[in-house]
């Protein structure tokens, strides 16, 4: 799949680079206080497909693998539980040249009640075991559960506030719910205006 290898490389390199830089958030300001996640996450209600409705621009989705590819749009994330207890992650996005897929494994951080995950896109077991190439995936806010017992939306971020996504169970989330998620992001220290829509 054209560009898929390059996307995978971005997912490997970016967390390694971030490991060595000064903690800054998306506004270039250090968080004034520790970022608080939700208290706990019911994994059964979290697994399944999510649609990206807003994101803070980032290198691995917005840099072009090839000239003219443009940024990722219509991004989805699919989560499923593996026999090992880890979570299989499949991220799919589209560019002008076609779809890109990145596959990862995630695990819950001990003591976080599933609110903090480590996600590794390297695909190399020894690096996964060592934690090399692993990125933080913190669940900062959750929408109400549906009749299917699934969370309706989620605000995902990182401890340095350098990344941020709002995901929904449907491609379109109501403006009221988007505003609720953005308001929560703002209370945590994010600049709400940095969350952009990348859908077609």
C-alpha atoms as a printed R data frame, in Angstrom:
    type eleno elety resid chain resno       x       y      z
1   ATOM     1    CA   UNK     A     1   0.000   0.000  0.000
2   ATOM     2    CA   UNK     A     2   1.592   3.249 -1.167
3   ATOM     3    CA   UNK     A     3   2.934   5.370  1.672
4   ATOM     4    CA   UNK     A     4   2.148   2.796  4.361
5   ATOM     5    CA   UNK     A     5   5.809   2.068  5.066
6   ATOM     6    CA   UNK     A     6   6.569   5.760  5.419
7   ATOM     7    CA   UNK     A     7   3.631   6.242  7.795
8   ATOM     8    CA   UNK     A     8   4.845   3.326  9.888
9   ATOM     9    CA   UNK     A     9   8.314   4.913  9.984
10  ATOM    10    CA   UNK     A    10   6.809   8.165 11.268
11  ATOM    11    CA   UNK     A    11   5.040   6.282 14.043
12  ATOM    12    CA   UNK     A    12   8.406   4.787 15.034
13  ATOM    13    CA   UNK     A    13  10.510   7.928 14.826
14  ATOM    14    CA   UNK     A    14   8.243  10.570 16.381
15  ATOM    15    CA   UNK     A    15   7.927   8.976 19.866
16  ATOM    16    CA   UNK     A    16  11.722   8.487 19.925
17  ATOM    17    CA   UNK     A    17  12.305  12.140 19.077
18  ATOM    18    CA   UNK     A    18   9.767  13.328 21.653
19  ATOM    19    CA   UNK     A    19  11.566  11.304 24.320
20  ATOM    20    CA   UNK     A    20  14.551  13.634 24.061
21  ATOM    21    CA   UNK     A    21  12.856  17.028 23.783
22  ATOM    22    CA   UNK     A    22  11.817  19.434 26.532
23  ATOM    23    CA   UNK     A    23   8.236  18.811 27.725
24  ATOM    24    CA   UNK     A    24   6.051  21.370 25.954
25  ATOM    25    CA   UNK     A    25   2.412  21.391 25.083
26  ATOM    26    CA   UNK     A    26   0.876  22.270 21.743
27  ATOM    27    CA   UNK     A    27   1.043  25.970 22.643
28  ATOM    28    CA   UNK     A    28   4.733  25.754 23.522
29  ATOM    29    CA   UNK     A    29   4.074  26.155 27.247
30  ATOM    30    CA   UNK     A    30   4.901  23.623 29.929
31  ATOM    31    CA   UNK     A    31   1.747  22.267 31.631
32  ATOM    32    CA   UNK     A    32   1.253  24.210 34.864
33  ATOM    33    CA   UNK     A    33   0.008  21.123 36.694
34  ATOM    34    CA   UNK     A    34  -0.075  17.360 36.100
35  ATOM    35    CA   UNK     A    35  -2.566  16.327 33.436
36  ATOM    36    CA   UNK     A    36  -5.458  14.350 34.916
37  ATOM    37    CA   UNK     A    37  -6.958  11.392 33.061
38  ATOM    38    CA   UNK     A    38 -10.370   9.859 33.639
39  ATOM    39    CA   UNK     A    39 -10.435   7.663 36.746
40  ATOM    40    CA   UNK     A    40 -10.985   4.392 34.906
41  ATOM    41    CA   UNK     A    41 -11.874   2.982 31.497
42  ATOM    42    CA   UNK     A    42 -14.063  -0.036 30.805
43  ATOM    43    CA   UNK     A    43 -12.117  -1.684 27.978
44  ATOM    44    CA   UNK     A    44 -15.132  -3.622 26.749
45  ATOM    45    CA   UNK     A    45 -16.889  -0.295 26.212
46  ATOM    46    CA   UNK     A    46 -13.822   1.252 24.596
47  ATOM    47    CA   UNK     A    47 -12.909  -1.407 22.034
48  ATOM    48    CA   UNK     A    48 -14.196  -1.223 18.482
49  ATOM    49    CA   UNK     A    49 -14.104   1.462 15.808
50  ATOM    50    CA   UNK     A    50 -13.569   5.161 16.407
51  ATOM    51    CA   UNK     A    51 -13.732   8.051 13.929
52  ATOM    52    CA   UNK     A    52 -11.473  11.070 14.287
53  ATOM    53    CA   UNK     A    53 -13.545  14.266 14.354
54  ATOM    54    CA   UNK     A    54 -10.877  16.728 15.556
55  ATOM    55    CA   UNK     A    55  -7.122  16.644 16.064
56  ATOM    56    CA   UNK     A    56  -4.138  18.825 16.820
57  ATOM    57    CA   UNK     A    57  -1.894  18.800 13.776
58  ATOM    58    CA   UNK     A    58   1.042  16.435 14.143
59  ATOM    59    CA   UNK     A    59   3.992  15.326 12.050
60  ATOM    60    CA   UNK     A    60   2.920  11.748 11.404
61  ATOM    61    CA   UNK     A    61  -0.544  12.664 10.108
62  ATOM    62    CA   UNK     A    62   0.160  16.034  8.539
63  ATOM    63    CA   UNK     A    63   3.606  15.679  6.944
64  ATOM    64    CA   UNK     A    64   3.409  14.407  3.374
65  ATOM    65    CA   UNK     A    65   5.053  11.014  2.701
66  ATOM    66    CA   UNK     A    66   5.255  12.081 -0.958
67  ATOM    67    CA   UNK     A    67   4.746  15.473 -2.578
68  ATOM    68    CA   UNK     A    68   1.065  16.145 -3.151
69  ATOM    69    CA   UNK     A    69  -0.191  13.483 -0.708
70  ATOM    70    CA   UNK     A    70  -1.601  16.082  1.645
71  ATOM    71    CA   UNK     A    71  -2.528  15.479  5.309
72  ATOM    72    CA   UNK     A    72  -4.458  12.480  6.608
73  ATOM    73    CA   UNK     A    73  -8.243  12.814  6.474
74  ATOM    74    CA   UNK     A    74 -11.159  10.539  7.393
75  ATOM    75    CA   UNK     A    75  -9.004   8.761  9.978
76  ATOM    76    CA   UNK     A    76 -10.357   5.744 11.842
77  ATOM    77    CA   UNK     A    77  -8.951   3.689 14.720
78  ATOM    78    CA   UNK     A    78  -9.935   0.092 15.411
79  ATOM    79    CA   UNK     A    79  -9.146  -1.494 18.782
80  ATOM    80    CA   UNK     A    80  -9.470  -5.181 19.643
81  ATOM    81    CA   UNK     A    81  -8.283  -7.308 22.539
82  ATOM    82    CA   UNK     A    82  -5.498  -9.817 21.861
83  ATOM    83    CA   UNK     A    83  -5.182 -13.187 23.664
84  ATOM    84    CA   UNK     A    84  -2.118 -11.773 25.455
85  ATOM    85    CA   UNK     A    85  -4.266  -9.068 27.043
86  ATOM    86    CA   UNK     A    86  -2.695  -6.366 24.890
87  ATOM    87    CA   UNK     A    87  -4.758  -4.255 22.521
88  ATOM    88    CA   UNK     A    88  -4.409  -4.483 18.767
89  ATOM    89    CA   UNK     A    89  -4.555  -1.057 17.120
90  ATOM    90    CA   UNK     A    90  -5.253  -0.436 13.436
91  ATOM    91    CA   UNK     A    91  -5.171   3.207 12.339
92  ATOM    92    CA   UNK     A    92  -6.377   3.997  8.825
93  ATOM    93    CA   UNK     A    93  -6.328   7.352  7.088
94  ATOM    94    CA   UNK     A    94  -6.676   8.633  3.545
95  ATOM    95    CA   UNK     A    95  -4.529  10.947  1.502
96  ATOM    96    CA   UNK     A    96  -4.918  12.089 -2.081
97  ATOM    97    CA   UNK     A    97  -2.818   9.073 -3.121
98  ATOM    98    CA   UNK     A    98  -5.028   6.582 -1.266
99  ATOM    99    CA   UNK     A    99  -5.366   4.861  2.117
100 ATOM   100    CA   UNK     A   100  -2.597   4.308  4.667
101 ATOM   101    CA   UNK     A   101  -2.662   1.780  7.468
102 ATOM   102    CA   UNK     A   102  -0.534   1.652 10.625
103 ATOM   103    CA   UNK     A   103  -0.723  -1.308 13.022
104 ATOM   104    CA   UNK     A   104   0.328  -1.190 16.671
105 ATOM   105    CA   UNK     A   105   0.045  -2.950 19.985
106 ATOM   106    CA   UNK     A   106  -0.975  -1.197 23.172
107 ATOM   107    CA   UNK     A   107  -0.974  -2.121 26.832
108 ATOM   108    CA   UNK     A   108  -2.463  -0.530 29.904
109 ATOM   109    CA   UNK     A   109  -0.076   1.235 32.275
110 ATOM   110    CA   UNK     A   110  -0.081  -0.476 35.660
111 ATOM   111    CA   UNK     A   111  -2.231   1.317 38.234
112 ATOM   112    CA   UNK     A   112  -3.991   3.537 35.678
113 ATOM   113    CA   UNK     A   113  -7.280   1.579 35.521
114 ATOM   114    CA   UNK     A   114  -6.852   1.491 31.712
115 ATOM   115    CA   UNK     A   115  -6.851   5.305 31.486
116 ATOM   116    CA   UNK     A   116  -3.203   5.365 30.376
117 ATOM   117    CA   UNK     A   117  -1.937   3.233 27.534
118 ATOM   118    CA   UNK     A   118   1.447   2.758 25.921
119 ATOM   119    CA   UNK     A   119   1.202   2.273 22.158
120 ATOM   120    CA   UNK     A   120   4.006   0.830 20.032
121 ATOM   121    CA   UNK     A   121   3.978   0.956 16.222
122 ATOM   122    CA   UNK     A   122   7.393  -0.630 15.624
123 ATOM   123    CA   UNK     A   123   6.082  -4.155 15.086
124 ATOM   124    CA   UNK     A   124   9.311  -5.475 16.595
125 ATOM   125    CA   UNK     A   125   8.738  -7.627 19.717
126 ATOM   126    CA   UNK     A   126  12.040  -6.789 21.432
127 ATOM   127    CA   UNK     A   127  11.436  -3.039 20.986
128 ATOM   128    CA   UNK     A   128   7.879  -3.449 22.243
129 ATOM   129    CA   UNK     A   129   9.201  -5.306 25.291
130 ATOM   130    CA   UNK     A   130  11.835  -2.625 25.948
131 ATOM   131    CA   UNK     A   131   9.316   0.145 25.410
132 ATOM   132    CA   UNK     A   132  11.402   1.686 22.629
133 ATOM   133    CA   UNK     A   133   9.161   3.540 20.207
134 ATOM   134    CA   UNK     A   134   6.216   3.495 22.618
135 ATOM   135    CA   UNK     A   135   4.054   6.598 22.873
136 ATOM   136    CA   UNK     A   136   1.678   7.814 25.568
137 ATOM   137    CA   UNK     A   137  -2.046   7.479 24.907
138 ATOM   138    CA   UNK     A   138  -4.005   9.033 27.764
139 ATOM   139    CA   UNK     A   139  -7.786   9.003 27.979
140 ATOM   140    CA   UNK     A   140  -8.702  12.452 29.273
141 ATOM   141    CA   UNK     A   141 -12.482  12.532 28.923
142 ATOM   142    CA   UNK     A   142 -15.249  10.162 27.895
143 ATOM   143    CA   UNK     A   143 -18.770  10.620 26.587
144 ATOM   144    CA   UNK     A   144 -21.785   8.765 27.913
145 ATOM   145    CA   UNK     A   145 -22.247   5.096 27.079
146 ATOM   146    CA   UNK     A   146 -24.715   4.174 24.361
147 ATOM   147    CA   UNK     A   147 -27.436   1.524 24.533
148 ATOM   148    CA   UNK     A   148 -24.805  -0.824 23.089
149 ATOM   149    CA   UNK     A   149 -22.687  -0.062 26.193
150 ATOM   150    CA   UNK     A   150 -20.041   1.764 24.132
151 ATOM   151    CA   UNK     A   151 -18.508   5.133 25.003
152 ATOM   152    CA   UNK     A   152 -19.896   7.706 22.563
153 ATOM   153    CA   UNK     A   153 -16.803   9.919 22.286
154 ATOM   154    CA   UNK     A   154 -13.347  10.288 23.795
155 ATOM   155    CA   UNK     A   155 -10.715  12.975 24.260
156 ATOM   156    CA   UNK     A   156  -7.260  11.431 23.869
157 ATOM   157    CA   UNK     A   157  -4.030  13.205 24.700
158 ATOM   158    CA   UNK     A   158  -0.572  12.948 26.196
159 ATOM   159    CA   UNK     A   159   1.059  14.147 29.437
160 ATOM   160    CA   UNK     A   160   2.871  17.004 27.681
161 ATOM   161    CA   UNK     A   161  -0.302  18.133 25.888
162 ATOM   162    CA   UNK     A   162   1.627  17.929 22.612
163 ATOM   163    CA   UNK     A   163  -0.959  15.675 20.988
164 ATOM   164    CA   UNK     A   164  -4.735  15.655 21.075
165 ATOM   165    CA   UNK     A   165  -7.644  13.914 19.358
166 ATOM   166    CA   UNK     A   166 -11.416  13.841 19.698
167 ATOM   167    CA   UNK     A   167 -12.829  10.530 18.498
168 ATOM   168    CA   UNK     A   168 -16.423   9.493 18.012
169 ATOM   169    CA   UNK     A   169 -18.303   6.267 17.387
170 ATOM   170    CA   UNK     A   170 -19.802   7.903 14.296
171 ATOM   171    CA   UNK     A   171 -18.172  10.050 11.597
172 ATOM   172    CA   UNK     A   172 -20.151  13.059 12.816
173 ATOM   173    CA   UNK     A   173 -20.357  14.181 16.434
174 ATOM   174    CA   UNK     A   174 -22.862  16.813 17.513
175 ATOM   175    CA   UNK     A   175 -21.543  20.341 17.968
176 ATOM   176    CA   UNK     A   176 -22.690  20.241 21.590
177 ATOM   177    CA   UNK     A   177 -20.579  17.153 22.286
178 ATOM   178    CA   UNK     A   178 -17.593  18.559 20.403
179 ATOM   179    CA   UNK     A   179 -17.858  21.725 22.478
180 ATOM   180    CA   UNK     A   180 -18.040  19.626 25.644
181 ATOM   181    CA   UNK     A   181 -14.875  17.753 24.667
182 ATOM   182    CA   UNK     A   182 -13.081  20.983 23.736
183 ATOM   183    CA   UNK     A   183 -14.115  22.621 27.003
184 ATOM   184    CA   UNK     A   184 -12.651  19.657 28.892
185 ATOM   185    CA   UNK     A   185  -9.466  19.952 26.836
186 ATOM   186    CA   UNK     A   186  -9.274  23.639 27.698
187 ATOM   187    CA   UNK     A   187  -9.558  22.969 31.440
188 ATOM   188    CA   UNK     A   188  -6.588  20.599 31.117
189 ATOM   189    CA   UNK     A   189  -4.426  23.277 29.492
190 ATOM   190    CA   UNK     A   190  -4.993  22.748 25.764
191 ATOM   191    CA   UNK     A   191  -5.686  25.589 23.357
192 ATOM   192    CA   UNK     A   192  -9.062  24.534 21.953
193 ATOM   193    CA   UNK     A   193  -8.433  26.430 18.717
194 ATOM   194    CA   UNK     A   194  -5.651  23.990 17.834
195 ATOM   195    CA   UNK     A   195  -8.123  21.124 17.377
196 ATOM   196    CA   UNK     A   196  -8.913  21.014 13.634
197 ATOM   197    CA   UNK     A   197 -11.282  19.030 11.459
198 ATOM   198    CA   UNK     A   198  -9.768  16.749  8.810
199 ATOM   199    CA   UNK     A   199 -12.761  15.111  7.116
200 ATOM   200    CA   UNK     A   200 -14.017  15.005  3.541
